[in-house]
């Protein structure tokens, strides 16, 4: 028959659709030269929160250095002048009086002040570790989104190009009367759907790449595909052995408790205003006075007052209670999150295995329907529907595989190996 060459062409094109689904995704196109650890270091240098926390740490260190001084505050200079020229007897009486005094630390107050400042500096350091961990998670999610978007774009382009060729063949067959017009309608609808898939994939990769570039500061794609079961084995990481104490959020919350405890200790040492000691001089100008100049030592000791001490202690106690509560909440949150990390890895592994089986089954089904279509036992619509099911399964496989790599990398972050 005269249409056999065209028929063979259409069969080979549909076969090409199915072969495209069975081809493994080229991982080499996704694996970038930039390692994920290097990407974290690059993103960390431009992280705005890091710059803010470094300023806070510098300020805390400066306070610690300033607290380790001889006096709690600066010296006090006073000067007085009295005369009777404006009001009074106008006998030429005048008095100059001046003093110089310095405040004194209360017992243990200086050491307590230094410890508070040092604890604040250590807390900021833990907060830096918290932000670095948070940055690692954000970078991981953004990288996974780009990897998945690129895979979707590649598959969508493959699908569109192949369906476009098939559409040309079907149109030729319809014109020659070798295929019904319904086949043309079916392939046109499939082509429009494939074109929409390409456009949606392009949008997804644009948004995902922009998000990653904002975090990383460059357009490179970090490599997360190396994080797999072998990586866990080499690092000797057991997800079931992850403990909250190693999490920087728990450490930061604990350091906040230590800071509050030191603040409580400082409040107890500051049981009264700081006393002052100094020297004073008085010079009198009065006719016939034999005592025109006098010097002496001054001591100013404010007495303790409940009006000052009780609010000071109460405020320190409230801060300590709040810090202890936040530490308890942080531990609970981290325990739940670690459970989620373990569960996500288990689910991602199972999903990947099941999705591979689903892809294999749907590819086999599509191949069977293709064979049926060759024998004129099935319509083109049924063959395209089977192909579309296999294509959707392949997208699910890409998503499952990317989620699995992300879940493994998340275990590394939770264990402190990627920060």
CORWOHU-V381780 format. One record per pair of residues at least 6 apart in sequence whose C-alpha atoms are under 8 Angstrom apart, sorted by the first residue. I is the first residue (numbers start at 0). J is the second residue. D is the distance in whole Angstrom. If there is no record, write none. Layout:
I:J:D
I:J:D
//
This chain:
2:177:7
5:168:7
5:172:7
8:168:7
9:165:6
9:168:6
9:169:7
10:373:7
12:161:7
12:164:7
12:165:6
13:165:7
13:369:8
14:369:7
15:161:7
16:158:7
16:161:6
16:162:8
16:386:7
17:362:7
17:365:7
17:366:7
17:386:7
19:157:7
19:158:8
20:362:7
20:389:7
20:390:6
20:393:7
21:362:7
24:150:8
26:224:8
29:146:7
29:149:8
29:220:8
29:222:8
30:220:8
30:221:7
30:222:5
30:223:7
30:224:7
31:219:7
31:220:6
31:221:6
31:222:5
32:221:7
32:222:7
33:219:7
33:220:7
33:221:5
33:222:6
34:221:5
34:222:5
34:223:8
35:221:5
35:222:6
35:223:6
36:417:6
36:418:7
38:215:7
38:221:6
39:134:8
39:135:6
39:138:7
39:215:8
39:418:7
41:215:7
41:216:8
42:134:8
42:214:6
42:215:5
42:216:7
43:49:7
43:131:7
43:134:7
45:216:7
46:214:8
48:130:7
49:127:6
49:130:7
49:131:8
52:123:7
52:126:8
52:127:7
53:123:8
53:127:8
55:120:8
55:123:7
56:119:8
56:120:5
56:123:6
56:124:7
57:120:8
59:116:6
59:117:7
59:119:6
59:120:5
60:116:7
60:117:7
60:120:6
62:113:8
62:116:6
63:112:8
63:113:5
63:114:8
63:115:8
63:116:5
63:117:6
64:113:8
66:109:7
66:112:6
66:113:5
66:116:8
67:109:7
67:110:8
67:113:6
68:109:8
69:104:8
70:101:7
70:102:6
70:103:6
70:104:6
71:102:6
71:103:7
71:104:6
71:109:7
71:273:8
72:101:8
72:102:6
73:101:7
73:102:7
74:99:7
74:100:6
74:101:4
74:102:7
75:99:6
75:100:5
75:101:6
76:97:7
76:98:6
76:99:5
76:100:7
77:97:5
77:98:5
77:99:7
78:95:8
78:96:6
78:97:4
78:98:7
79:94:8
79:95:6
79:96:5
79:97:6
80:93:7
80:94:6
80:95:5
80:96:6
81:93:5
81:94:5
81:95:7
82:91:7
82:92:6
82:93:4
82:94:6
83:89:5
83:90:7
83:91:7
83:92:6
83:93:7
84:90:8
84:91:7
84:92:8
90:285:8
90:286:8
91:284:7
91:285:6
91:286:7
92:283:8
92:284:6
92:285:5
92:286:8
93:283:6
93:284:5
93:285:7
94:281:7
94:282:6
94:283:4
94:284:6
95:281:6
95:282:5
95:283:7
96:279:7
96:280:6
96:281:4
96:282:6
97:279:6
97:280:5
97:281:7
98:277:7
98:278:6
98:279:4
98:280:6
99:277:5
99:278:5
99:279:6
100:275:6
100:276:5
100:277:4
100:278:6
100:297:8
101:275:5
101:276:6
101:277:6
102:273:6
102:274:6
102:275:4
102:276:7
103:273:6
103:274:6
103:275:6
103:276:7
104:273:6
104:274:8
105:268:7
105:269:7
105:273:6
105:274:8
106:268:7
107:268:6
108:265:6
108:268:5
108:269:6
111:261:7
111:262:8
111:264:7
111:265:5
111:268:8
112:265:6
114:261:7
115:258:6
115:261:5
115:262:6
115:265:8
118:254:7
118:255:8
118:257:7
118:258:5
118:261:8
119:255:8
119:258:6
121:254:7
122:251:6
122:254:5
122:255:6
122:258:8
123:251:8
125:247:6
125:248:8
125:250:6
125:251:5
125:254:8
126:247:8
126:248:7
126:251:6
128:247:6
128:418:8
129:247:5
129:248:6
129:251:7
131:418:6
132:247:8
132:412:7
132:417:8
132:418:6
135:412:7
135:417:7
135:418:6
136:409:7
136:412:8
138:211:7
138:214:7
138:215:8
139:223:8
139:405:7
139:408:8
139:409:8
140:405:7
141:207:7
141:208:8
141:210:6
141:211:5
142:211:6
142:220:7
142:221:7
142:223:8
143:223:8
143:401:6
143:402:7
143:405:7
144:207:6
145:204:6
145:207:5
145:208:6
145:211:8
145:220:8
146:401:7
147:397:7
147:398:6
147:401:6
148:200:6
148:203:6
148:204:5
148:207:7
149:200:8
149:204:6
150:397:7
151:200:6
151:394:7
151:397:8
152:197:6
152:200:5
152:201:6
152:204:8
155:193:7
155:196:6
155:197:5
155:200:7
156:197:6
158:193:7
159:190:7
159:193:5
159:194:6
159:197:7
162:186:8
162:189:7
162:190:6
162:193:8
163:190:6
165:186:8
166:183:7
166:186:6
166:187:7
166:190:7
169:178:7
169:182:7
169:183:6
169:186:8
170:183:6
172:178:5
173:179:6
173:180:6
173:182:8
173:183:7
182:379:6
182:380:7
185:379:8
185:380:6
189:383:8
208:218:7
211:218:8
212:218:5
212:219:8
223:404:6
223:405:7
223:408:7
224:401:8
224:404:6
225:404:8
226:404:6
226:405:8
226:407:6
226:408:6
227:403:8
227:404:6
227:407:6
227:408:8
228:407:8
231:237:7
231:407:8
236:411:8
236:414:8
238:341:6
238:410:7
239:341:7
241:337:7
241:413:7
241:414:6
242:334:8
242:337:8
243:249:7
243:330:6
243:333:6
243:334:6
243:337:8
244:250:7
245:414:7
245:415:7
246:333:7
246:413:7
246:414:8
246:415:7
248:329:7
248:333:8
249:326:7
249:329:6
249:330:6
249:333:8
252:322:7
252:325:7
252:326:5
252:329:7
253:322:8
253:323:8
253:326:6
255:322:6
256:319:6
256:322:5
256:323:6
256:326:7
259:315:7
259:318:6
259:319:5
259:322:7
260:319:6
262:315:6
263:312:7
263:315:5
263:316:6
263:319:7
266:311:6
266:312:6
266:315:7
267:312:7
269:308:8
270:303:6
270:308:6
271:301:7
271:302:6
271:303:5
271:304:7
271:307:8
271:308:7
272:300:8
272:301:6
272:302:7
272:303:7
273:300:7
273:301:7
274:298:7
274:299:6
274:300:5
274:301:6
275:297:8
275:298:6
275:299:5
275:300:6
276:296:8
276:297:6
276:298:5
276:299:6
277:296:6
277:297:5
277:298:7
278:294:7
278:295:6
278:296:4
278:297:6
279:294:6
279:295:5
279:296:6
279:297:7
280:292:7
280:293:6
280:294:4
280:295:6
281:291:8
281:292:6
281:293:5
281:294:6
282:291:5
282:292:4
282:293:6
283:290:7
283:291:5
283:292:6
284:291:6
285:291:8
337:413:7
340:406:7
340:409:7
340:410:7
341:410:8
343:406:6
344:403:7
344:406:5
344:407:6
347:399:7
347:400:8
347:402:6
347:403:5
347:406:7
348:403:6
350:399:6
351:396:7
351:399:5
351:400:6
351:403:7
354:392:7
354:395:7
354:396:6
354:399:7
355:396:6
357:392:7
358:389:6
358:392:5
358:393:6
358:396:7
361:385:8
361:388:7
361:389:5
361:392:7
362:386:8
362:389:6
364:385:7
365:382:7
365:385:5
365:386:6
365:389:7
368:377:7
368:381:7
368:382:6
368:385:7
369:382:6
371:377:5
372:378:6
372:379:7
372:382:7
411:417:6
412:418:6
//
